[in-house]
């Protein structure tokens, strides 16, 4: 690992795969990398050739995290209002740029950098402090028109995620009003990807059926039923757990 202090004239590349639009291949990590590298070659910008654990590889940061979610945590003290950044790698990026350890950073476009007002404000502050923040798909000049362009892109990036969130809420409400099971299928059923179609689990459903039948007999206690279920080999379906902070800092898909 090389010292960060050696890269004050070099740039980082930040790429982010959003959990808001997981199927949008236009903003895939590979696409963002290739476009950023092409931009660096075109503009003759030096990329920091450094590997930093849980941050970047060859100067390229890869983060898989939503850019829309804002932390509810903030504090008010003698240094003013302090905002908590949800994305760990973006937080580290802000820190190294603020300290001047790198000359700047390159994003594909504004919505890869941020989709919320708090992080937008942080980016604006960095730019005001003279940090060289560049975007492959946009050029914000240092004029009132450039500031307006930046504000509009930030507003639309946030608005896009709001629309997605609103559509998900409305669809879920509509399905629930129709009596559709929108949550994870109960034990004994399978998740098919379609909330209207949760077929019987061929392995677990027969055991669950026997449990209900035995309970209806009236002479089986809950501990007896639990013991019977264990004897029949009844297991709970696998559930995707939330990523730990350590996993968020890794480049690989979890």
C-alpha positions in Angstrom: 0.0 0.0 0.0 1.3 3.4 -1.0 1.2 6.5 1.2 -1.9 8.7 0.4 0.4 11.8 0.6 2.0 10.8 -2.7 -1.2 11.5 -4.7 -2.0 15.2 -4.1 -1.9 15.7 -7.9 -3.9 12.6 -8.8 -7.6 11.8 -9.0 -9.8 9.1 -7.7 -12.7 7.5 -9.6 -15.9 6.9 -7.7 -18.5 4.4 -9.0 -21.7 3.4 -7.3 -24.2 0.7 -8.1 -27.5 1.8 -6.7 -29.9 -0.5 -4.8 -32.7 1.8 -6.1 -32.2 0.7 -9.7 -30.4 -2.6 -9.5 -31.6 -3.6 -13.0 -30.4 -0.4 -14.7 -27.3 -1.6 -16.6 -26.7 1.9 -18.0 -25.2 2.7 -14.6 -23.4 -0.6 -14.1 -20.1 -0.5 -12.3 -18.3 -1.7 -15.5 -19.9 1.1 -17.6 -19.0 3.8 -15.0 -15.4 2.6 -14.9 -14.9 2.5 -18.6 -16.5 6.0 -19.1 -14.4 7.5 -16.3 -11.2 6.0 -17.6 -12.0 7.2 -21.1 -12.6 10.7 -19.7 -9.3 10.7 -17.8 -7.5 9.7 -20.9 -9.3 12.4 -22.9 -8.6 15.1 -20.3 -5.1 13.8 -19.5 -5.8 13.4 -15.8 -3.6 11.2 -13.6 -5.4 8.5 -11.7 -4.0 7.7 -8.2 -2.4 4.2 -8.7 -3.0 3.2 -5.1 -4.8 0.4 -3.2 -6.3 1.4 0.1 -8.0 -1.3 2.1 -11.8 -1.1 2.2 -11.7 2.0 0.0 -10.2 1.8 -3.4 -8.3 -0.4 -5.8 -5.9 1.3 -8.3 -7.6 4.6 -7.4 -11.1 3.3 -8.3 -13.8 3.3 -5.6 -16.6 0.8 -6.0 -19.6 1.2 -3.7 -22.9 -0.7 -3.8 -25.3 1.4 -1.8 -28.3 3.6 -2.3 -27.6 7.3 -2.8 -31.1 8.3 -1.8 -31.3 7.3 1.8 -30.3 10.0 4.3 -29.2 9.4 7.9 -31.7 10.6 10.5 -28.7 11.3 12.8 -27.2 14.7 13.1 -25.8 16.8 15.9 -25.6 20.5 16.7 -22.5 21.7 18.5 -20.0 24.5 18.5 -19.0 23.6 14.9 -22.6 23.9 13.7 -24.8 21.1 12.4 -22.9 17.8 11.7 -24.6 15.4 9.3 -24.0 11.6 9.3 -23.2 10.1 5.8 -24.8 6.8 5.2 -22.3 5.5 2.6 -19.0 4.5 4.2 -16.8 4.8 1.1 -18.4 8.1 0.2 -17.7 9.3 3.7 -14.1 8.3 3.4 -13.9 10.1 0.0 -15.2 13.3 1.5 -12.6 13.0 4.2 -9.6 12.5 1.9 -10.7 15.3 -0.4 -11.3 17.7 2.5 -7.7 17.0 3.7 -6.3 17.6 0.3 -4.8 14.1 0.0 -6.0 13.8 -3.6 -6.5 16.5 -6.2 -10.1 15.5 -7.0 -12.6 12.8 -7.9 -14.4 11.8 -11.1 -18.1 10.7 -11.1 -20.1 9.5 -14.2 -22.9 11.9 -13.4 -24.5 13.7 -10.4 -26.8 10.9 -9.4 -23.9 8.5 -9.0 -22.5 11.0 -6.4 -25.7 11.8 -4.6 -29.5 11.5 -4.6 -30.3 13.4 -1.4 -30.1 17.0 -0.2 -27.6 16.5 2.6 -24.9 14.8 0.4 -25.7 17.4 -2.3 -24.7 20.1 0.2 -21.5 18.3 1.1 -20.5 18.1 -2.6 -21.3 21.9 -3.0 -19.1 22.7 0.0 -16.2 20.6 -1.4 -16.5 22.4 -4.8 -16.6 25.8 -3.0 -13.4 24.8 -1.2 -11.7 24.3 -4.5 -11.7 20.5 -4.6 -11.7 19.4 -8.2 -14.9 17.3 -8.6 -15.6 16.3 -12.2 -18.5 14.6 -13.9 -18.1 12.7 -17.2 -21.5 13.5 -18.5 -21.8 17.2 -17.3 -19.6 20.3 -17.0 -20.6 22.7 -14.3 -18.8 26.0 -14.9 -18.2 28.5 -12.1 -21.0 30.8 -13.0 -24.6 31.4 -11.8 -25.8 29.3 -14.7 -23.4 26.5 -13.8 -24.6 26.6 -10.2 -28.2 26.4 -11.5 -27.3 23.5 -13.7 -25.8 21.7 -10.7 -28.8 22.4 -8.5 -31.2 21.1 -11.2 -29.2 17.9 -11.7 -29.2 17.3 -7.9 -32.9 18.0 -7.7 -33.8 15.6 -10.5 -31.4 12.9 -9.1 -33.3 13.1 -5.8 -36.7 13.3 -7.6 -36.0 10.1 -9.6 -35.6 8.1 -6.3 -38.7 9.7 -4.8 -40.7 8.5 -7.8 -39.4 5.0 -7.5 -40.2 5.0 -3.8 -43.6 6.4 -4.4 -44.4 3.8 -7.1 -43.3 0.9 -4.8 -45.5 2.2 -1.9 -48.5 2.7 -4.1 -48.2 -0.7 -5.8 -47.8 -2.4 -2.4 -50.9 -0.6 -1.0 -52.9 -1.5 -4.1 -52.0 -5.2 -3.8 -52.7 -5.3 -0.1 -56.1 -3.8 -0.7 -56.7 -6.6 -3.2 -55.8 -9.1 -0.5 -52.5 -10.1 -2.1 -49.7 -11.2 0.2 -47.0 -8.6 -0.5 -44.6 -9.8 2.2 -42.3 -12.8 2.2 -44.2 -16.1 1.7 -45.1 -17.9 4.9 -43.4 -21.2 5.7 -45.0 -23.8 3.4 -45.1 -21.5 0.4 -42.5 -20.3 -2.1 -41.6 -16.9 -3.3 -41.9 -16.9 -7.1 -41.1 -13.2 -7.6 -44.8 -12.6 -8.3 -46.8 -11.5 -5.2 -50.0 -13.0 -6.7 -48.4 -16.4 -7.1 -46.9 -18.1 -4.0 -47.1 -21.8 -4.8 -46.9 -24.5 -2.2 -43.5 -25.6 -1.1 -43.3 -29.3 -2.0 -40.9 -30.1 0.9 -42.3 -27.9 3.7 -46.0 -27.7 2.9 -46.9 -31.3 3.7 -45.2 -31.0 7.1 -46.9 -27.7 7.9 -50.3 -29.2 6.9 -49.6 -32.1 9.4 -48.8 -29.6 12.1 -52.1 -27.8 11.7 -54.0 -31.1 11.7 -52.3 -32.3 14.8 -53.0 -28.9 16.6 -56.7 -29.2 15.6 -56.9 -32.6 17.4 -56.5 -30.6 20.7 -54.1 -33.0 22.4 -50.8 -31.7 21.0 -48.9 -29.1 22.9 -46.7 -26.5 21.2 -43.6 -28.2 22.4 -44.9 -31.5 21.0 -45.5 -29.9 17.7 -42.1 -28.3 17.7 -40.5 -31.7 18.5 -42.5 -33.3 15.7 -41.5 -30.6 13.2 -37.8 -31.1 14.1 -38.2 -34.9 13.7 -39.7 -34.3 10.2 -36.7 -32.1 9.3 -38.7 -28.9 8.9 -36.4 -25.9 8.3 -37.0 -22.2 7.7 -36.3 -20.9 4.2 -33.1 -18.9 3.8 -33.4 -15.1 4.3 -31.1 -12.5 2.9 -29.6 -10.7 5.8 -28.6 -7.0 5.9 -25.0 -6.3 4.9 -22.5 -5.6 7.7 -20.4 -2.5 7.5 -17.4 -4.7 6.6 -19.3 -6.1 3.6 -20.4 -2.7 2.5 -16.7 -1.8 2.3 -15.9 -4.7 0.0 -16.1 -4.4 -3.8 -17.7 -7.8 -4.3 -21.4 -8.5 -4.6 -22.8 -10.1 -1.4 
